[in-house]
Amino acid sequence: MTSTVGVRDRLPARWILLFAAVVLATEAFASLLYLSTLPVTVVELRYALYPFVWINLGVLAVAATRVPPASGRTRLFAAGVGVAYFLVLTAIDGTIALGGTGSGLRVLWLPPGWGPALLYSGEAIQLALFPFKLVGYASLAYLVAATVVDAAEAAVVGVVGLVSCVSCTAPIATSLVAGVVGGAGAVGSAVYAWSYDLSTLVFVVSVALLYWRPTFGDGRE
């Protein structure tokens, strides 16, 4: 069984193209407005574009993915796995962390996609909420949950496939590697310098693999 349905099966192609054009135009306008109103300079254009890659691709993948029919228990379990996956990603990259200075809430008016970012530091928890990361991680969590529903129908074979799923573990592995070697001299500096490039590449590949994932089990369509 497959859980993906092309967007073109839901809407005429012209409406999809029109919607995409409106979204891209809005993002371009927001970026130009930000640059024209604040005294900032874009040093590396790719860093201004990466957030839109995360947001646009993530939303498109979620909109084009349909979770197949399943029992309430299976859906509840899949939702739990998705939430846990989201929390793991946010915990590894520091979006959510335990402890804090108690300095309260701050808003950073960063370029569109990066911001507006919310920074919060309480006594027990601290948050660094960037829009593109929240959308990207949420979309990955949704796709993983959809994969769990597919895997549940294939019993043991599906579970083994899910555990070994490269697209599921790649974002986590990438974050762990970056964190481990982040302070290891020249290697750490190189990884840190290219961290957003690497993260964006892994995100794109992960979304693609989770969307076009092989069918679990006996390959029934």
N, C-alpha and C positions, 0 to 999 in steps of 0.2 A: 504494500500500500504506500502511496506517496502522499505527502501532506502539502505539497506546493501547488499553487494554482497561479498561472501567469496573470499579471494585472490586466493584460489585454483581453483575458477571458471575462473580466468583470466590467470594463469600461472600453468604449471605442478608442482606437489608437490616437485619434485627434485630440480627445479630451486628456489623455495621458500626457501627450506632448505639450498641450496648452498649460496644464498644471505644472509640468516640469519647467516650462519657460517662465511662468509667473514666479515660481519658487526661486529660480536662479536670478531672475531680475530683482526680486526683493532682497536677496542676499547681497547682490552687487550694489544695490542702492544703499543698503544699510552700512556696508563697508565704506563706500565713498562718503556717506554722510558722517560717519565716525571720523574718518581721516581729515575731512574738511573742517570739522568743528573742534577737534582736539589737537594739541601740538605734539603729534606723534609721527614717527617715520618708520615705514616698513623696510627693515633691513633684509629679511629673507621672505620673499613672496610666498614660498611654499608653506611657511608657518601660518600665514593668514588664510591659506586655502584648506589646510588639513582639517580644521573643524567642520567645514562644510562637507568634506568627504565622509566623515563619520556620521554626521547628522542625516545627510541626504541618502546615503547608502543604507544606513540603519533603518530609517523610516520606510524606504522603498521595500526592503527585504521583509519587514514585518507586515506591510500592507499586502504583499504578494504571497504571504504564507498563510495557509489555512490549516489549523490543527484538525486532524482527522477525528471522526466520531470515536468516543471512548467512554468507559464507565466513569462515574463520578469519582470513585476512588483513584483511578488512574490519573484523571485530570488534576485531582488534589495533590497527588504525589508529584506529578510533573511540575505543578506550580511551586511546590516546595523546593524542588531541585533548582528551578529557575531563580527563585529568590535567594537560595543559598549561593548559587553561582554568581549572582550579582553582588552579593555581600563579599564573597571571596575576592572578586576583581577590585572592588572599591577599597577593601582592606589592604590588599597587596600594594596598590599604587598610592596609598595615603589619602584617598578621598575621604575615608572614614577611619579615624584612629582613636584609640583609647587614651585617656588623660588629656590634659590641657592646662592652659595658663589662667583660664577664667577671664580672658580679656573681652569676651562678648562677640557681637556680630559686626562684621565689616562687609561692605560691598565694593568690589573692584570693577570699575567701568572699563573693562578690557575690550579689544576688538570683537565684533560679532562672532559668535561661536565660542570664543574663549570666555566671553562675558555677556551680560553682567555675571560676575562670579561672586558667590557668597562664601565668606570665610567665617567660621564660628569656632570659638574656643571656650568651652565650659570647664567645669571642674572634673567631669568624668569623660567627656568626649570632645573631639574636634573634627570639624568638617571643612573640606575644601571642594566646593561644588562648582564645577565648570560645566556649562550646558552641553558641549559636545561629548564629554566623557559620560555624563548621565544618560544621554540619548544612546550613545554607542553601547554602553554596558547593558542598558535595558533591552536593546534590540538583540544583543547576543544572548541574554538570559531568556528572552522569548523564544528564540530559535532553538536553544538548548532544550527548553521545555517541550517544544514541538517534537524534537528528536526523541525525547524520553517517551512521549506518547507512542511514537512509531516503534521504539525499542520494546516497550511493554508488550506489544502484540507478538513479538518474536521470542519472548521468554528469555532463556539463558543466552541464546545467540545474540539477541538484541542488547542485553546488558553488557556482554563482552565487547560488542561493537561500540557501545557508548563510552565505556571506560577507556578504550584505546583510540577514541575519536580525536584525531589530530586537531581538527578545527575547534574542539571543545577545550583542549588543554593548551593549545599554542599561546593564547593571550596570557594565561597564568604563567606558563613557562618563561615567556619573554620577560614578564615583569620580574620574576624571580631572578633570572640571569642578570638583568640590568641592575637589580638591587645588590646581588652578591659581588659583582665585579665593579660596581659603581665607584668604589674607592681604591681600586687596585691599579694605581699608577696610570701609565699611558693607555692601557687597555680600558680601564674604567673611564678615563676621560673621553676616549673615542666612543664608547658605548653611550655615555651620557650625551655627547654632542649629537649623536644620531638617534637618540632615544625616540623622538617623536616620528622620525622617518620610519624606524623599525616598527614602532607600535602601529602606525597607520598601515604599513604594508601587511602586518600580521592581522590587523582588524579586517582589511579588505579580503584577504585570503580566507579568514575564518568565516566571514559572512557568506562568501561565495560557496564554501564547502558545506556549511550548515544548510544553505538554501537548496543546493543541488546535491544533497547528501545521498549516498547510495541507499537503496531500500534495504531495511533490516529484514532478516529472516529469509524466506524462500523466494524473495524477489517478486512477489505478486504486485501487480499494478492496481 
